[in-house]
Amino acid sequence: MNIDNLNKALNSFLKSDDAAKIAQLLELVVRNKKVAYEEAKAVIGEDIEDILILAYGWRMLLPVKAAKAGDWEDRMLTGQPGETYQAVSVVKHLVENASKTGRWNPETAIAAAFEDIGEPEIDKMLILVARIASQVKGRRISGTQIKRLCTELGLGDRVDPLTSELKACGIMSPKLSSLTDPSRVGTPIYELNPCLLVGTK
């Protein structure tokens, strides 16, 4: 993996010191499938907690251990020895592609993640994710909005399986802790992976 290219891609939206360290961390995570806190600290050094918090905030990596369902909010970051981290499918593809091209290209990564799970209508899914991205507020979108977008694209009969695919690829995850939001709007709320909202359009 070309870490210089990965660093260049991350530099398009992160401060250069942070980009260099996150590039090292992501290379380690993607190469080894997962990485322990101790291994990460050996590579990153004393800034490890700050870099983990930044990477977690961007959903570039998540703790392996989850409290309940395994959704992003269940994976509370402690940044302590004994913790292990992994990357979701779409992030693995972002990292692998960036290491080849020097560009952070969400569309290519999204297509590859859907290809991995055998999605037959990848072109429509790219449009769906682009439309979701255009409608998020504070990274959030409601299940009702997703259903409407699916219907507009002729995917109305596949809303539930497509929602599962979006979660499986690491494109979005339920916002379980914001229970006031779903009760207020009467629909689940999802968080779109923020690292898909930056980079090459």
C-alpha positions as CSV (number, residue, x, y, z in Angstrom):
1,M,0.0,0.0,0.0
2,N,1.4,3.4,-1.0
3,I,1.2,5.5,2.2
4,D,2.3,8.7,0.5
5,N,-0.7,8.5,-1.8
6,L,-3.0,7.8,1.1
7,N,-1.5,10.8,3.0
8,K,-2.0,13.0,0.0
9,A,-5.7,12.0,-0.3
10,L,-6.3,12.6,3.4
11,N,-4.6,16.0,3.2
12,S,-7.4,17.1,0.9
13,F,-9.6,17.5,4.1
14,L,-7.4,17.0,7.2
15,K,-4.6,19.0,8.6
16,S,-1.3,17.6,7.3
17,D,0.0,16.4,10.7
18,D,-3.2,14.6,11.4
19,A,-3.4,13.2,7.8
20,A,0.1,11.7,8.1
21,K,-0.8,9.9,11.3
22,I,-4.2,8.8,10.2
23,A,-2.7,7.4,7.0
24,Q,-0.3,5.3,9.1
25,L,-3.2,4.1,11.3
26,L,-5.5,3.3,8.4
27,E,-2.8,1.5,6.5
28,L,-2.3,-0.7,9.6
29,V,-6.0,-1.4,10.1
30,V,-6.7,-2.2,6.4
31,R,-3.6,-4.4,6.0
32,N,-4.2,-6.4,9.1
33,K,-8.1,-6.4,9.1
34,K,-8.0,-5.0,12.6
35,V,-5.4,-3.5,15.0
36,A,-5.0,-3.4,18.7
37,Y,-4.5,-0.2,20.7
38,E,-0.9,-1.3,21.6
39,E,0.0,-1.9,18.0
40,A,-1.5,1.5,16.9
41,K,0.4,3.3,19.7
42,A,3.7,1.7,18.6
43,V,3.2,3.3,15.2
44,I,1.5,6.6,16.1
45,G,3.2,7.4,19.4
46,E,2.0,9.7,22.2
47,D,-0.7,11.3,20.0
48,I,-2.5,8.0,19.7
49,E,-5.6,9.0,21.7
50,D,-6.1,12.2,19.7
51,I,-5.7,10.4,16.4
52,L,-8.1,7.6,17.4
53,I,-10.7,10.2,18.5
54,L,-10.3,12.0,15.1
55,A,-10.5,8.8,13.1
56,Y,-13.5,7.6,15.1
57,G,-15.2,10.9,14.6
58,W,-14.8,10.5,10.9
59,R,-16.0,6.8,11.2
60,M,-12.8,5.8,9.5
61,L,-12.3,3.2,12.2
62,L,-14.5,1.7,14.9
63,P,-13.8,-0.3,18.1
64,V,-14.5,-4.0,17.4
65,K,-16.3,-4.4,20.7
66,A,-19.9,-3.2,20.7
67,A,-22.2,-2.8,23.7
68,K,-25.3,-4.1,22.0
69,A,-26.2,-4.2,18.3
70,G,-22.9,-3.3,16.8
71,D,-24.1,0.0,15.4
72,W,-21.6,2.8,15.4
73,E,-23.0,4.4,18.6
74,D,-22.7,1.1,20.4
75,R,-19.0,1.0,19.7
76,M,-17.8,3.4,22.4
77,L,-14.2,4.5,21.9
78,T,-12.1,4.3,25.1
79,G,-8.6,4.7,23.5
80,Q,-7.1,2.4,26.1
81,P,-4.9,-0.7,26.1
82,G,-7.0,-3.9,25.2
83,E,-9.2,-2.1,22.7
84,T,-9.2,-3.3,19.1
85,Y,-10.2,-1.4,15.9
86,Q,-11.5,-2.2,12.4
87,A,-12.7,-0.3,9.4
88,V,-16.1,-0.8,7.7
89,S,-16.2,-2.0,4.1
90,V,-16.6,1.4,2.3
91,V,-13.7,2.8,4.3
92,K,-11.4,-0.2,3.4
93,H,-12.2,0.6,-0.3
94,L,-11.6,4.3,0.2
95,V,-8.2,3.6,1.7
96,E,-7.2,1.0,-0.9
97,N,-8.2,3.3,-3.7
98,A,-6.6,6.4,-2.2
99,S,-3.3,4.5,-1.8
100,K,-3.3,3.8,-5.5
101,T,-4.6,7.2,-6.8
102,G,-3.8,9.8,-4.2
103,R,-7.4,10.8,-4.2
104,W,-10.2,10.3,-1.7
105,N,-13.0,9.1,-3.9
106,P,-16.2,8.1,-2.2
107,E,-18.1,7.1,-5.3
108,T,-15.5,4.5,-6.3
109,A,-15.5,3.1,-2.8
110,I,-19.3,3.0,-2.5
111,A,-19.5,1.1,-5.9
112,A,-16.8,-1.4,-4.7
113,A,-18.6,-2.0,-1.4
114,F,-21.9,-2.7,-3.1
115,E,-20.1,-5.0,-5.6
116,D,-18.7,-7.0,-2.7
117,I,-22.2,-7.8,-1.5
118,G,-23.6,-8.6,-4.9
119,E,-25.9,-5.6,-5.3
120,P,-27.3,-5.8,-8.9
121,E,-28.2,-2.1,-9.4
122,I,-24.9,-0.4,-8.4
123,D,-25.6,2.7,-10.6
124,K,-29.0,3.3,-8.9
125,M,-27.3,2.8,-5.5
126,L,-24.7,5.4,-6.3
127,I,-27.5,7.9,-7.2
128,L,-29.3,6.9,-4.0
129,V,-26.3,7.5,-1.8
130,A,-25.6,10.9,-3.6
131,R,-29.2,12.0,-3.0
132,I,-29.0,10.9,0.7
133,A,-25.8,12.9,1.0
134,S,-27.4,16.0,-0.5
135,Q,-30.2,15.8,2.1
136,V,-28.4,15.0,5.3
137,K,-28.4,17.6,8.1
138,G,-25.7,17.2,10.7
139,R,-24.9,13.8,9.0
140,R,-28.4,12.7,9.7
141,I,-31.3,11.5,7.5
142,S,-34.6,9.9,8.4
143,G,-36.0,6.6,7.3
144,T,-38.9,8.4,5.7
145,Q,-36.6,10.4,3.5
146,I,-34.7,7.3,2.5
147,K,-37.9,5.6,1.6
148,R,-39.0,8.5,-0.5
149,L,-35.7,8.6,-2.3
150,C,-35.9,4.8,-3.0
151,T,-39.4,5.3,-4.4
152,E,-38.2,8.1,-6.7
153,L,-35.5,5.8,-8.1
154,G,-37.9,2.9,-8.7
155,L,-36.5,1.0,-5.7
156,G,-39.5,1.4,-3.5
157,D,-40.1,-2.4,-3.2
158,R,-36.5,-2.8,-1.8
159,V,-36.4,-0.2,0.9
160,D,-35.8,-2.6,3.8
161,P,-33.1,-4.7,2.1
162,L,-31.4,-1.6,0.7
163,T,-31.3,0.0,4.2
164,S,-29.7,-3.2,5.4
165,E,-27.2,-3.0,2.5
166,L,-26.3,0.6,3.3
167,K,-25.6,-0.4,6.9
168,A,-23.6,-3.5,5.9
169,C,-21.4,-1.5,3.6
170,G,-20.7,1.1,6.4
171,I,-22.4,3.9,4.5
172,M,-24.8,4.6,7.3
173,S,-25.8,3.5,10.8
174,P,-28.9,4.0,13.1
175,K,-28.7,6.9,15.5
176,L,-29.9,4.9,18.5
177,S,-29.0,7.3,21.2
178,S,-31.1,10.2,19.8
179,L,-34.3,8.6,20.9
180,T,-36.0,11.9,21.0
181,D,-35.5,12.4,17.3
182,P,-37.3,9.2,16.1
183,S,-40.2,9.7,18.5
184,R,-40.5,13.3,17.3
185,V,-40.6,12.4,13.6
186,G,-42.0,8.9,13.9
187,T,-39.1,7.3,11.9
188,P,-35.7,5.9,12.5
189,I,-32.8,8.4,12.1
190,Y,-29.6,7.3,10.4
191,E,-26.1,8.8,10.4
192,L,-24.3,9.0,7.1
193,N,-20.6,8.1,7.2
194,P,-19.0,11.5,7.2
195,C,-15.9,10.4,5.3
196,L,-18.2,10.0,2.3
197,L,-19.1,13.7,2.4
198,V,-15.5,14.8,1.5
199,G,-13.1,14.2,-1.3
200,T,-13.5,13.9,-5.0
201,K,-17.1,14.6,-6.2
